[in-house]
Amino acid sequence: MTYLVKKCDAHGHLYNASVYPECPYCNELNIDRDDIPKPKEVNPVSGWLVCVEAKNQELVGRDYTVVRGVNKIGSEPFSNEIVIDNDKAVSPREHAKLECNEFGVCYYNGKPLDTTKVSHGIKIGGGMYVYVPFEGNRAGLKFNWNDLDILDKMQKDGENQNE
């Protein structure tokens, strides 16, 4: 695709003239809404991976947020949710996969993790990691993101009583 930068005569906006015949900032009707990137859906935190041992000491103690759904692990930031960039033994694209559901159940490369406690001994590249659970009725937390609707309702009820 050719990118032809043009400066808007009216206000000095810069835009791609090969896509827009007129300044899209001045004339919003010319904007093709499909060209505008949509915000990425945010998945709630399910837990954390923490490096507890590695040849590269810079990795030890680092934590990586694990969200609900599929978390691809690798060294390349554009194709992985969890990026371990200081370990040459970690493949760029999907070295491993950690998948967690809304009940706090997690699978590492298809095998279930014991999320009733901190799971030790997850080998990724040249390091050893632990999974620290946050979501679900596990590890004594009994936390579920879906319960926040109840908290919102309770807060609103409390505000109504204070009026």
C-alpha positions as protocol buffer text, in pm:
chain_id: "A"
residue {
  index: 1
  type: MET
  ca { x: 0 y: 0 z: 0 }
}
residue {
  index: 2
  type: THR
  ca { x: 132 y: 341 z: -95 }
}
residue {
  index: 3
  type: TYR
  ca { x: 141 y: 606 z: 173 }
}
residue {
  index: 4
  type: LEU
  ca { x: 113 y: 960 z: 39 }
}
residue {
  index: 5
  type: VAL
  ca { x: 134 y: 1219 z: 315 }
}
residue {
  index: 6
  type: LYS
  ca { x: -62 y: 1534 z: 245 }
}
residue {
  index: 7
  type: LYS
  ca { x: -107 y: 1843 z: 457 }
}
residue {
  index: 8
  type: CYS
  ca { x: -461 y: 1973 z: 501 }
}
residue {
  index: 9
  type: ASP
  ca { x: -500 y: 2325 z: 355 }
}
residue {
  index: 10
  type: ALA
  ca { x: -760 y: 2431 z: 610 }
}
residue {
  index: 11
  type: HIS
  ca { x: -595 y: 2328 z: 940 }
}
residue {
  index: 12
  type: GLY
  ca { x: -257 y: 2173 z: 862 }
}
residue {
  index: 13
  type: HIS
  ca { x: -355 y: 1815 z: 953 }
}
residue {
  index: 14
  type: LEU
  ca { x: -134 y: 1540 z: 806 }
}
residue {
  index: 15
  type: TYR
  ca { x: -318 y: 1246 z: 647 }
}
residue {
  index: 16
  type: ASN
  ca { x: -277 y: 962 z: 396 }
}
residue {
  index: 17
  type: ALA
  ca { x: -401 y: 1105 z: 64 }
}
residue {
  index: 18
  type: SER
  ca { x: -382 y: 761 z: -102 }
}
residue {
  index: 19
  type: VAL
  ca { x: -663 y: 649 z: 132 }
}
residue {
  index: 20
  type: TYR
  ca { x: -861 y: 970 z: 189 }
}
residue {
  index: 21
  type: PRO
  ca { x: -947 y: 1212 z: -93 }
}
residue {
  index: 22
  type: GLU
  ca { x: -1000 y: 1491 z: 165 }
}
residue {
  index: 23
  type: CYS
  ca { x: -874 y: 1553 z: 517 }
}
residue {
  index: 24
  type: PRO
  ca { x: -1047 y: 1294 z: 739 }
}
residue {
  index: 25
  type: TYR
  ca { x: -998 y: 1515 z: 1045 }
}
residue {
  index: 26
  type: CYS
  ca { x: -1186 y: 1807 z: 892 }
}
residue {
  index: 27
  type: ASN
  ca { x: -1446 y: 1595 z: 717 }
}
residue {
  index: 28
  type: GLU
  ca { x: -1535 y: 1302 z: 945 }
}
residue {
  index: 29
  type: LEU
  ca { x: -1777 y: 1164 z: 688 }
}
residue {
  index: 30
  type: ASN
  ca { x: -1483 y: 1049 z: 475 }
}
residue {
  index: 31
  type: ILE
  ca { x: -1335 y: 827 z: 748 }
}
residue {
  index: 32
  type: ASP
  ca { x: -1373 y: 458 z: 677 }
}
residue {
  index: 33
  type: ARG
  ca { x: -1447 y: 321 z: 1026 }
}
residue {
  index: 34
  type: ASP
  ca { x: -1306 y: -21 z: 930 }
}
residue {
  index: 35
  type: ASP
  ca { x: -960 y: 136 z: 892 }
}
residue {
  index: 36
  type: ILE
  ca { x: -957 y: 259 z: 1251 }
}
residue {
  index: 37
  type: PRO
  ca { x: -798 y: 3 z: 1487 }
}
residue {
  index: 38
  type: LYS
  ca { x: -1045 y: -129 z: 1742 }
}
residue {
  index: 39
  type: PRO
  ca { x: -940 y: -142 z: 2107 }
}
residue {
  index: 40
  type: LYS
  ca { x: -812 y: -478 z: 2218 }
}
residue {
  index: 41
  type: GLU
  ca { x: -1045 y: -665 z: 2453 }
}
residue {
  index: 42
  type: VAL
  ca { x: -910 y: -666 z: 2807 }
}
residue {
  index: 43
  type: ASN
  ca { x: -915 y: -998 z: 2988 }
}
residue {
  index: 44
  type: PRO
  ca { x: -907 y: -999 z: 3369 }
}
residue {
  index: 45
  type: VAL
  ca { x: -598 y: -1109 z: 3562 }
}
residue {
  index: 46
  type: SER
  ca { x: -599 y: -1477 z: 3650 }
}
residue {
  index: 47
  type: GLY
  ca { x: -256 y: -1496 z: 3818 }
}
residue {
  index: 48
  type: TRP
  ca { x: 114 y: -1441 z: 3767 }
}
residue {
  index: 49
  type: LEU
  ca { x: 417 y: -1634 z: 3646 }
}
residue {
  index: 50
  type: VAL
  ca { x: 723 y: -1557 z: 3857 }
}
residue {
  index: 51
  type: CYS
  ca { x: 1077 y: -1655 z: 3762 }
}
residue {
  index: 52
  type: VAL
  ca { x: 1246 y: -1821 z: 4061 }
}
residue {
  index: 53
  type: GLU
  ca { x: 1560 y: -1957 z: 3895 }
}
residue {
  index: 54
  type: ALA
  ca { x: 1745 y: -1877 z: 3571 }
}
residue {
  index: 55
  type: LYS
  ca { x: 2092 y: -1868 z: 3420 }
}
residue {
  index: 56
  type: ASN
  ca { x: 2031 y: -1501 z: 3343 }
}
residue {
  index: 57
  type: GLN
  ca { x: 1996 y: -1349 z: 3692 }
}
residue {
  index: 58
  type: GLU
  ca { x: 1807 y: -1049 z: 3547 }
}
residue {
  index: 59
  type: LEU
  ca { x: 1506 y: -1279 z: 3507 }
}
residue {
  index: 60
  type: VAL
  ca { x: 1494 y: -1400 z: 3869 }
}
residue {
  index: 61
  type: GLY
  ca { x: 1213 y: -1228 z: 4055 }
}
residue {
  index: 62
  type: ARG
  ca { x: 1042 y: -1098 z: 3742 }
}
residue {
  index: 63
  type: ASP
  ca { x: 668 y: -1148 z: 3724 }
}
residue {
  index: 64
  type: TYR
  ca { x: 447 y: -1182 z: 3420 }
}
residue {
  index: 65
  type: THR
  ca { x: 73 y: -1117 z: 3434 }
}
residue {
  index: 66
  type: VAL
  ca { x: -143 y: -1410 z: 3325 }
}
residue {
  index: 67
  type: VAL
  ca { x: -491 y: -1319 z: 3201 }
}
residue {
  index: 68
  type: ARG
  ca { x: -802 y: -1527 z: 3151 }
}
residue {
  index: 69
  type: GLY
  ca { x: -787 y: -1708 z: 2818 }
}
residue {
  index: 70
  type: VAL
  ca { x: -484 y: -1812 z: 2613 }
}
residue {
  index: 71
  type: ASN
  ca { x: -146 y: -1664 z: 2708 }
}
residue {
  index: 72
  type: LYS
  ca { x: 117 y: -1742 z: 2447 }
}
residue {
  index: 73
  type: ILE
  ca { x: 470 y: -1730 z: 2591 }
}
residue {
  index: 74
  type: GLY
  ca { x: 771 y: -1637 z: 2378 }
}
residue {
  index: 75
  type: SER
  ca { x: 1043 y: -1380 z: 2324 }
}
residue {
  index: 76
  type: GLU
  ca { x: 873 y: -1181 z: 2047 }
}
residue {
  index: 77
  type: PRO
  ca { x: 642 y: -904 z: 2172 }
}
residue {
  index: 78
  type: PHE
  ca { x: 413 y: -893 z: 1868 }
}
residue {
  index: 79
  type: SER
  ca { x: 291 y: -1252 z: 1881 }
}
residue {
  index: 80
  type: ASN
  ca { x: 290 y: -1336 z: 2253 }
}
residue {
  index: 81
  type: GLU
  ca { x: 95 y: -1217 z: 2555 }
}
residue {
  index: 82
  type: ILE
  ca { x: 383 y: -1305 z: 2790 }
}
residue {
  index: 83
  type: VAL
  ca { x: 720 y: -1189 z: 2661 }
}
residue {
  index: 84
  type: ILE
  ca { x: 1038 y: -1335 z: 2812 }
}
residue {
  index: 85
  type: ASP
  ca { x: 1297 y: -1139 z: 2619 }
}
residue {
  index: 86
  type: ASN
  ca { x: 1621 y: -1201 z: 2813 }
}
residue {
  index: 87
  type: ASP
  ca { x: 1635 y: -1578 z: 2770 }
}
residue {
  index: 88
  type: LYS
  ca { x: 1791 y: -1707 z: 2448 }
}
residue {
  index: 89
  type: ALA
  ca { x: 1637 y: -2051 z: 2514 }
}
residue {
  index: 90
  type: VAL
  ca { x: 1284 y: -1907 z: 2472 }
}
residue {
  index: 91
  type: SER
  ca { x: 1155 y: -1932 z: 2114 }
}
residue {
  index: 92
  type: PRO
  ca { x: 1028 y: -1610 z: 1952 }
}
residue {
  index: 93
  type: ARG
  ca { x: 679 y: -1744 z: 1874 }
}
residue {
  index: 94
  type: GLU
  ca { x: 469 y: -1947 z: 2115 }
}
residue {
  index: 95
  type: HIS
  ca { x: 743 y: -2128 z: 2301 }
}
residue {
  index: 96
  type: ALA
  ca { x: 473 y: -2236 z: 2547 }
}
residue {
  index: 97
  type: LYS
  ca { x: 107 y: -2170 z: 2622 }
}
residue {
  index: 98
  type: LEU
  ca { x: -74 y: -2105 z: 2950 }
}
residue {
  index: 99
  type: GLU
  ca { x: -453 y: -2108 z: 2937 }
}
residue {
  index: 100
  type: CYS
  ca { x: -678 y: -2009 z: 3229 }
}
residue {
  index: 101
  type: ASN
  ca { x: -1056 y: -2007 z: 3255 }
}
residue {
  index: 102
  type: GLU
  ca { x: -1300 y: -1808 z: 3468 }
}
residue {
  index: 103
  type: PHE
  ca { x: -1297 y: -2074 z: 3741 }
}
residue {
  index: 104
  type: GLY
  ca { x: -923 y: -2037 z: 3800 }
}
residue {
  index: 105
  type: VAL
  ca { x: -836 y: -2364 z: 3625 }
}
residue {
  index: 106
  type: CYS
  ca { x: -514 y: -2333 z: 3422 }
}
residue {
  index: 107
  type: TYR
  ca { x: -337 y: -2552 z: 3171 }
}
residue {
  index: 108
  type: TYR
  ca { x: 30 y: -2528 z: 3080 }
}
residue {
  index: 109
  type: ASN
  ca { x: 85 y: -2670 z: 2730 }
}
residue {
  index: 110
  type: GLY
  ca { x: -241 y: -2862 z: 2768 }
}
residue {
  index: 111
  type: LYS
  ca { x: -159 y: -3015 z: 3109 }
}
residue {
  index: 112
  type: PRO
  ca { x: -353 y: -2897 z: 3416 }
}
residue {
  index: 113
  type: LEU
  ca { x: -172 y: -2698 z: 3683 }
}
residue {
  index: 114
  type: ASP
  ca { x: -252 y: -2747 z: 4051 }
}
residue {
  index: 115
  type: THR
  ca { x: -391 y: -2399 z: 4114 }
}
residue {
  index: 116
  type: THR
  ca { x: -494 y: -2479 z: 4472 }
}
residue {
  index: 117
  type: LYS
  ca { x: -143 y: -2361 z: 4565 }
}
residue {
  index: 118
  type: VAL
  ca { x: 155 y: -2193 z: 4406 }
}
residue {
  index: 119
  type: SER
  ca { x: 261 y: -2432 z: 4129 }
}
residue {
  index: 120
  type: HIS
  ca { x: 634 y: -2497 z: 4135 }
}
residue {
  index: 121
  type: GLY
  ca { x: 863 y: -2621 z: 3864 }
}
residue {
  index: 122
  type: ILE
  ca { x: 727 y: -2475 z: 3542 }
}
residue {
  index: 123
  type: LYS
  ca { x: 1025 y: -2486 z: 3305 }
}
residue {
  index: 124
  type: ILE
  ca { x: 1024 y: -2218 z: 3036 }
}
residue {
  index: 125
  type: GLY
  ca { x: 1341 y: -2182 z: 2831 }
}
residue {
  index: 126
  type: GLY
  ca { x: 1640 y: -2166 z: 3066 }
}
residue {
  index: 127
  type: GLY
  ca { x: 1435 y: -2068 z: 3370 }
}
residue {
  index: 128
  type: MET
  ca { x: 1209 y: -2215 z: 3636 }
}
residue {
  index: 129
  type: TYR
  ca { x: 883 y: -2039 z: 3712 }
}
residue {
  index: 130
  type: VAL
  ca { x: 598 y: -2065 z: 3958 }
}
residue {
  index: 131
  type: TYR
  ca { x: 236 y: -1986 z: 3884 }
}
residue {
  index: 132
  type: VAL
  ca { x: 72 y: -1773 z: 4154 }
}
residue {
  index: 133
  type: PRO
  ca { x: -310 y: -1797 z: 4126 }
}
residue {
  index: 134
  type: PHE
  ca { x: -543 y: -1503 z: 4179 }
}
residue {
  index: 135
  type: GLU
  ca { x: -879 y: -1599 z: 4033 }
}
residue {
  index: 136
  type: GLY
  ca { x: -1116 y: -1876 z: 4137 }
}
residue {
  index: 137
  type: ASN
  ca { x: -1198 y: -2069 z: 4452 }
}
residue {
  index: 138
  type: ARG
  ca { x: -840 y: -2179 z: 4485 }
}
residue {
  index: 139
  type: ALA
  ca { x: -544 y: -2107 z: 4706 }
}
residue {
  index: 140
  type: GLY
  ca { x: -788 y: -1985 z: 4971 }
}
residue {
  index: 141
  type: LEU
  ca { x: -864 y: -1670 z: 4769 }
}
residue {
  index: 142
  type: LYS
  ca { x: -1222 y: -1740 z: 4659 }
}
residue {
  index: 143
  type: PHE
  ca { x: -1201 y: -1446 z: 4419 }
}
residue {
  index: 144
  type: ASN
  ca { x: -1400 y: -1427 z: 4099 }
}
residue {
  index: 145
  type: TRP
  ca { x: -1420 y: -1126 z: 3868 }
}
residue {
  index: 146
  type: ASN
  ca { x: -1790 y: -1197 z: 3810 }
}
residue {
  index: 147
  type: ASP
  ca { x: -1858 y: -1118 z: 4177 }
}
residue {
  index: 148
  type: LEU
  ca { x: -1770 y: -754 z: 4113 }
}
residue {
  index: 149
  type: ASP
  ca { x: -2122 y: -700 z: 3976 }
}
residue {
  index: 150
  type: ILE
  ca { x: -2250 y: -784 z: 4323 }
}
residue {
  index: 151
  type: LEU
  ca { x: -2003 y: -538 z: 4479 }
}
residue {
  index: 152
  type: ASP
  ca { x: -2119 y: -262 z: 4241 }
}
residue {
  index: 153
  type: LYS
  ca { x: -2482 y: -332 z: 4333 }
}
residue {
  index: 154
  type: MET
  ca { x: -2399 y: -327 z: 4706 }
}
residue {
  index: 155
  type: GLN
  ca { x: -2214 y: 3 z: 4666 }
}
residue {
  index: 156
  type: LYS
  ca { x: -2508 y: 159 z: 4478 }
}
residue {
  index: 157
  type: ASP
  ca { x: -2752 y: 32 z: 4743 }
}
residue {
  index: 158
  type: GLY
  ca { x: -2531 y: 188 z: 5011 }
}
residue {
  index: 159
  type: GLU
  ca { x: -2526 y: 523 z: 4827 }
}
residue {
  index: 160
  type: ASN
  ca { x: -2906 y: 518 z: 4799 }
}
residue {
  index: 161
  type: GLN
  ca { x: -2937 y: 460 z: 5176 }
}
residue {
  index: 162
  type: ASN
  ca { x: -2711 y: 761 z: 5248 }
}
residue {
  index: 163
  type: GLU
  ca { x: -2931 y: 1001 z: 5051 }
}
